[in-house]
Amino acid sequence: MATLFHSWFFVDLSAGEVVSAADVRGMLVMTNTTCDTEEEALDLADFTTIDEADGVGYAQATVANVTVAWDATLNALKIDGDDSNFTSGSTLDACTRNLEGILWYRYVDGTDANDVPWFFSTDGGFPKTPSGGAATYAFDADGVINVQQQ
């Protein structure tokens, strides 16, 4: 899995924000995004360009049943949740550009200046072009992310 962690994710993690009550969301972003390079962004407004998906049928995904667990065998923190659907209906039509990946963030109030980016992921075969099919993201059996001590 290719993942870029944003700085504020670790602050939230240490402050206990990554809990089952957190409102975790994902947005599909297209190839003009800077979410994959600006790891110092403290909120969504800090990104130069988000470039959120614009295909018909697109909707941000809410991650339900977020869990945090320690895997003593791997010496890793595992964060997981239910698979996420990025459609307002059943399909996502083509966007103006290919999809580059998913920006996962902690939703605060829907204001870019308050919502907190956690990490950017290209796991799941990105970049890709939606073509009127389902847009469900199935999380890996080992969790959404694994923060492992080296």
C-alpha positions in Angstrom: 0.0 0.0 0.0 1.4 3.4 -0.9 0.5 5.9 1.8 1.6 9.4 2.7 0.8 10.4 6.2 0.0 14.0 6.9 1.6 15.5 10.0 -1.6 16.2 11.8 -2.6 12.5 11.8 0.1 11.8 14.4 -1.0 14.7 16.6 -4.6 13.4 16.4 -3.4 9.9 17.1 -1.5 11.0 20.2 -4.4 13.1 21.4 -6.8 10.1 21.2 -8.8 11.4 18.2 -8.5 8.0 16.3 -11.4 6.3 18.2 -14.6 4.6 17.2 -16.4 7.9 17.7 -14.3 9.8 15.2 -16.0 10.8 12.0 -13.5 9.5 9.4 -14.2 10.2 5.8 -12.5 9.7 2.4 -12.6 11.6 -0.8 -11.4 10.5 -4.2 -9.0 12.9 -5.8 -7.9 13.3 -9.4 -4.5 13.7 -10.9 -4.1 17.4 -10.3 -4.1 16.9 -6.6 -1.4 18.1 -4.2 -2.7 15.9 -1.4 -0.1 13.3 -2.3 2.9 15.7 -1.8 1.9 18.2 0.9 2.3 16.2 4.0 2.6 19.3 6.2 -1.0 20.3 5.6 -2.8 20.9 8.9 -6.3 21.2 7.5 -7.9 20.7 4.1 -7.6 24.4 3.3 -3.8 24.1 3.5 -3.7 22.0 0.3 -2.8 24.0 -2.8 -5.2 21.8 -4.9 -7.4 19.0 -3.6 -8.9 18.2 -7.1 -11.8 16.2 -5.7 -13.6 13.7 -8.1 -16.2 15.3 -10.3 -17.9 12.3 -11.9 -21.7 12.0 -11.9 -22.7 9.7 -9.0 -19.7 10.6 -6.8 -20.0 11.2 -3.0 -17.5 11.3 -0.3 -17.3 8.1 1.8 -17.9 7.8 5.5 -16.0 5.1 7.3 -18.2 3.3 9.7 -17.1 1.1 12.7 -13.6 2.5 13.0 -11.5 0.4 15.3 -8.0 0.7 16.7 -6.1 -2.3 17.9 -2.5 -3.2 18.7 -1.0 -6.2 16.9 1.7 -7.5 19.3 3.0 -9.9 16.7 3.7 -7.2 14.1 4.4 -4.5 16.7 2.0 -2.3 14.8 -1.1 -0.2 15.5 -3.9 -1.2 13.1 -6.7 1.1 12.2 -9.7 -0.5 10.4 -13.3 0.2 9.4 -16.1 -0.9 7.2 -15.6 -0.9 3.4 -16.6 2.5 1.9 -18.8 3.5 -0.9 -17.9 6.6 -3.0 -21.2 6.9 -4.8 -24.4 8.7 -4.1 -26.2 5.9 -6.0 -24.8 2.7 -7.4 -22.3 3.9 -9.9 -19.6 6.5 -10.5 -19.3 7.9 -14.1 -16.0 9.1 -15.7 -14.4 12.2 -14.2 -12.6 15.0 -16.1 -9.3 13.4 -15.1 -8.1 10.0 -13.8 -8.4 9.3 -10.1 -5.1 9.5 -8.3 -6.0 8.1 -4.9 -8.0 8.7 -1.7 -7.5 11.4 0.9 -8.6 10.1 4.3 -9.5 12.8 6.9 -11.2 13.5 10.2 -14.4 15.3 9.5 -15.0 18.1 12.0 -17.7 20.3 10.5 -17.4 20.2 6.7 -15.3 23.4 6.6 -11.9 22.9 4.9 -10.2 25.1 7.5 -11.4 22.7 10.3 -11.3 19.2 8.7 -8.0 17.4 9.3 -6.1 15.4 6.7 -4.8 12.1 8.0 -3.3 10.2 5.1 -3.3 9.8 1.3 -3.5 6.3 -0.2 -3.1 4.8 -3.6 -4.0 1.4 -2.4 -6.6 -0.2 -4.6 -5.1 0.1 -8.1 -4.7 3.9 -8.5 -4.6 5.7 -10.8 -7.8 4.6 -12.4 -10.6 5.9 -14.6 -14.2 5.4 -13.3 -16.5 4.1 -16.0 -20.0 3.8 -14.6 -19.3 1.0 -12.2 -19.4 0.6 -8.5 -17.0 2.7 -6.5 -16.6 0.8 -3.3 -13.3 0.7 -1.5 -12.6 -2.6 0.2 -10.2 -2.3 3.1 -7.4 -4.8 3.4 -7.9 -7.6 5.9 -5.0 -6.2 7.9 -6.8 -2.8 8.3 -6.9 0.6 6.7 -3.4 1.4 7.8 -0.8 -0.1 10.0 1.6 2.1 11.9 4.5 0.0 12.6 7.5 0.6 14.8 10.8 0.0 13.0 
